[in-house]
């Protein structure tokens, strides 16, 4: 007898849909990761090196 897969969605079988899913996750992750990296870098420099002032002179 033939097995039926009722719960499996068809879009997950497509290779194109997997690429679209990866790109969608990247578009959601990048706007969060880049500002978080800037804030983390600034806070590390602020807390670990508080006396060093950058000047253009």
MODELLER restraints for C-alpha pairs under 7 A, 6 or more apart:
rsr = mdl.restraints
at = mdl.atoms
rsr.add(forms.Gaussian(group=physical.xy_distance, feature=features.Distance(at['CA:11:A'], at['CA:17:A']), mean=6.21, stdev=0.5))
rsr.add(forms.Gaussian(group=physical.xy_distance, feature=features.Distance(at['CA:12:A'], at['CA:18:A']), mean=6.64, stdev=0.5))
